[in-house]
Every structure is written in C-alpha cells, then in structure tokens.
C-alpha cells in the first residue's frame, strides 16, 4: 500500500480548496495559504491524515468489519461504486434515504422486496404475470437497484462510513454519529473537520482528487483483507497439525 507522493497529490489537484469567503474557520490548521482568493490545502497535513485514516481502515477490514462508502455527488458516483465493489464493501451512490442506517430494518425489507422481484423476473416458468406486469416489475427493480444495489448484501449495520463531501452527505454523517459508527471523510475548506473521526483535508469536487484518495483507501482495505485471509489460513494450518 504505497501512499500517494506529494507530486501525485499536487497533480490530482488535491490542494485546491474553496473561495476564501466560503471557508470554515475550523479548517484553519489544514490550510497552507490563500492564492487569488482561493484557499490552498496543506498537502503535508493531507498526507499525514491519509496515512492515519488508511491504517484505521486497514485494521477494520482485517478484523472483518464493513465500511460503507457514501458519495452521491455526480463526479464521485462511478469512482466510489467501482472502488467499493473491488473490495466487496457496501456503497450508496444514488441518493441517501433518510433512515438508511438508523431505520435499517425497514431498509432490509425493501432490499428483500427487490430480491423477490429479481427472483420472479428470473423464473422462466412463471406464466401468471402479464407482459405489462413484467414491464412494471422491471422498472421497479431498476429503480430499487439504483438506490439499494450497493447495500443489497449488507446483512448487518456497517462499523464505519466513508464519505466524499461531509456537507453533501450530512444526513449519512448524522446517522453514523447516532449509531456510534466511525466516520472517515474527504473534507474541503468549506467544511467542519471536527464532524468526523478521520478527516482527510482534500479537494472533494475534482474527480482526479476523489479518485486518488478513494483508491488509496480501498488499497488499504484490500491489504487488511489479505492479512485477514492469511491469518485464517495460518490458524487452519495449525489446527490441522494439532
């Protein structure tokens, strides 16, 4: 798990913050300077925070915990969904429904309904459903997949959430706090880093910046999962020898 170099962070535009007039004073420790009315993020602080967050994520993955990725901003959706899928982690990229975590039982019922529709549509022997009904069911399935597809295999509440832009995903952060989940986030100069346990000061609008940060975090998860797998194999080997 190679941490992004200073040059890589710079090339991805991770250092570009928002206009000075939009800043949150609590981001002061993470701001390097102001240039042409725009705040510039201190990449040394970003690098340190990245390492801390990645190590925490790695340990969570190693212990078998799930981390929910949340990014409903247009420029982040595809990046986050692909990254989360690569490490088999749940994700929400269409829209965050209020109560998605705090009312998890109801959400699970919706996911179950989606699975039932999938089964019915996949049943070639089903003749009692008309073409019109099949069309309506297909449309409903497509709509539900957009919202619940990323959490379809989530059978219990995750242990943490990772969000891109805490202002945009404030409801997800609020629900995570209520449930005592760990929170990780990309935090731009217009946000309050104290809202999350592991803030990563960074440009949360540019796709290159989002991609670099998200892919590094999932690389940390991958490493944790591999270590977990090796640990299990060692234990199984010892049990066989015994």
C-alpha positions in Angstrom: 0.0 0.0 0.0 2.0 2.9 -1.3 1.0 6.3 0.0 0.4 8.9 -2.8 3.5 11.1 -3.2 3.5 14.9 -2.8 3.7 15.2 -6.6 0.7 12.8 -7.1 -1.4 14.8 -4.7 -0.4 18.0 -6.4 -1.1 16.6 -9.9 -4.5 15.5 -8.9 -5.4 18.9 -7.6 -6.0 17.7 -4.0 -4.7 21.0 -2.7 -7.3 23.2 -4.3 -9.8 24.4 -1.7 -12.8 26.7 -2.0 -13.0 30.5 -2.2 -11.8 32.2 1.0 -15.3 33.7 1.7 -16.7 30.1 1.8 -14.2 28.7 4.3 -15.0 27.1 7.6 -12.6 28.6 10.2 -12.2 25.1 11.8 -10.2 24.1 8.7 -7.5 26.7 9.6 -5.0 24.0 10.7 -5.2 22.3 7.3 -4.8 25.4 5.2 -1.4 26.3 3.7 -2.1 29.7 2.2 -4.5 31.8 0.1 -3.9 32.3 -3.6 -6.1 34.6 -5.7 -8.9 34.4 -3.2 -8.8 30.5 -3.0 -7.6 28.6 0.0 -4.8 26.1 -0.7 -4.8 22.9 1.4 -1.5 21.9 3.2 -0.6 18.6 1.4 1.7 17.6 4.3 -1.3 17.6 6.6 -3.3 15.7 3.9 -0.6 13.1 3.7 -0.5 12.6 7.4 -4.3 12.3 7.7 -4.4 9.9 4.7 -1.9 7.6 6.4 -3.8 7.7 9.7 -7.2 7.0 8.0 -5.8 4.3 5.8 -4.2 2.4 8.8 -7.5 2.6 10.7 -9.5 1.3 7.7 -6.9 -1.5 7.1 -7.4 -2.7 10.8 -11.2 -2.6 10.4 -11.0 -4.7 7.3 -8.5 -7.1 8.9 -11.0 -7.6 11.8 -13.8 -8.4 9.4 -15.7 -5.1 9.8 -17.7 -3.5 7.0 -17.1 0.1 5.8 -20.0 1.9 3.9 -18.9 4.2 1.1 -21.2 7.2 0.5 -20.9 9.6 -2.5 -24.0 10.9 -4.2 -22.2 13.8 -6.0 -22.2 13.2 -9.8 -18.5 13.3 -10.2 -17.8 10.8 -7.4 -20.5 8.2 -8.0 -18.8 5.9 -10.5 -15.3 6.3 -8.8 -16.7 5.3 -5.4 -19.0 2.5 -6.6 -16.2 0.8 -8.6 -13.7 1.2 -5.7 -16.1 -0.2 -3.2 -17.0 -3.2 -5.4 -13.3 -4.0 -5.8 -13.1 -4.7 -2.1 -16.6 -6.1 -1.6 -17.7 -3.1 0.6 -21.2 -1.7 0.6 -21.9 1.7 -1.0 -24.6 4.3 -1.6 -24.1 6.5 -4.7 -27.6 7.3 -6.0 -29.2 9.1 -3.0 -29.2 8.7 0.7 -32.6 7.8 2.0 -33.3 9.3 5.5 -33.1 6.4 8.0 -30.9 4.2 5.7 -28.9 3.2 8.8 -31.0 4.4 11.7 -34.0 2.5 10.3 -32.0 -0.4 8.9 -34.8 -3.0 9.5 -37.1 -1.1 7.1 -34.3 -0.8 4.5 -33.7 -4.5 4.7 -37.4 -5.1 3.9 -37.0 -3.0 0.8 -33.9 -5.0 -0.2 -35.8 -8.2 0.4 -38.6 -7.0 -1.9 -36.0 -6.2 -4.6 -34.6 -9.7 -4.3 -38.1 -11.2 -4.6 -38.8 -9.2 -7.8 -35.5 -10.4 -9.2 -36.4 -14.0 -8.5 -39.9 -13.6 -10.1 -38.4 -12.0 -13.2 -35.8 -14.7 -13.5 -38.3 -17.5 -13.1 -38.9 -18.8 -16.7 -41.8 -21.0 -15.5 -43.8 -18.0 -14.2 -46.8 -17.7 -16.6 -49.3 -15.9 -14.4 -47.6 -12.5 -14.9 -48.7 -10.4 -17.9 -46.3 -8.6 -20.2 -47.5 -5.3 -18.7 -46.9 -6.5 -15.1 -43.4 -7.7 -16.1 -42.6 -4.3 -17.5 -43.8 -2.6 -14.3 -41.8 -5.0 -12.2 -38.7 -4.5 -14.3 -39.0 -0.7 -13.9 -39.4 -1.0 -10.2 -36.4 -3.4 -9.9 -34.2 -0.9 -11.9 -35.3 2.0 -9.6 -34.7 -0.1 -6.5 -31.3 -1.3 -7.7 -30.1 2.3 -8.1 -30.9 3.1 -4.5 -30.3 -0.3 -2.8 -28.0 -2.1 -5.1 -24.8 -1.2 -3.3 -26.2 -2.4 0.1 -28.1 -5.5 -1.2 -25.7 -7.9 0.5 -25.4 -5.9 3.7 -27.0 -8.1 6.4 -25.9 -6.1 9.4 -25.0 -2.4 10.1 -21.5 -1.4 9.0 -18.9 -0.4 11.5 -17.9 2.8 9.7 -18.8 5.2 6.9 -16.5 6.9 4.4 -18.0 9.9 2.7 -16.9 12.3 -0.1 -18.0 15.8 1.0 -19.4 15.9 4.5 -21.7 18.9 3.7 -23.3 17.0 0.8 -23.6 13.8 2.9 -24.5 15.4 6.3 -27.5 13.1 6.8 -25.3 10.0 6.5 -22.8 11.5 8.9 -25.6 12.4 11.4 -26.9 8.8 11.3 -23.4 7.4 11.7 -23.0 9.5 14.9 -26.3 8.4 16.3 -25.2 4.7 15.9 -21.7 5.2 17.2 -20.0 4.3 13.9 -16.5 5.5 13.0 -16.5 8.2 10.3 -14.0 8.9 7.6 -14.3 11.7 5.1 -12.7 13.9 2.4 -13.0 17.3 4.0 -12.7 20.5 1.9 -12.0 24.0 3.2 -15.8 24.8 3.4 -16.5 22.0 6.0 -16.0 21.3 9.6 -13.3 18.5 10.1 -14.4 18.0 13.7 -17.6 16.3 12.4 -15.6 13.2 11.6 -13.2 10.9 13.4 -10.8 10.7 10.4 -10.9 13.8 8.3 -8.8 13.9 5.1 -8.2 17.5 4.1 -8.7 17.5 0.3 -10.5 18.8 -2.8 -13.8 16.9 -2.7 -15.0 18.3 -6.1 -12.4 17.3 -8.7 -12.7 13.7 -10.0 -8.9 13.2 -10.0 -8.6 14.2 -6.4 -11.6 11.9 -5.4 -10.1 9.0 -7.4 -6.7 9.3 -5.8 -8.0 9.4 -2.2 -10.7 6.8 -2.7 -8.4 4.3 -4.4 -5.7 4.7 -1.7 -8.3 4.0 1.0 -9.6 0.9 -0.9 -5.9 -0.3 -1.3 -5.6 -0.1 2.5 -8.8 -2.2 2.9 -7.5 -4.7 0.3 -4.3 -5.1 2.3 -6.3 -5.6 5.5 -8.5 -8.3 3.9 -5.4 -10.1 2.6 -3.9 -10.1 6.0 -7.1 -11.5 7.5 -7.1 -14.3 4.9 -3.5 -15.2 5.7 -4.3 -15.2 9.4 -7.2 -17.6 8.9 -5.1 -19.9 6.7 -2.4 -20.0 9.4 -4.9 -20.8 12.1 -6.5 -23.6 10.0 -3.0 -25.0 9.3 -2.2 -25.1 13.0 -5.5 -26.8 13.8 -4.8 -29.5 11.1 -1.3 -30.1 12.5 -2.7 -30.4 16.0 
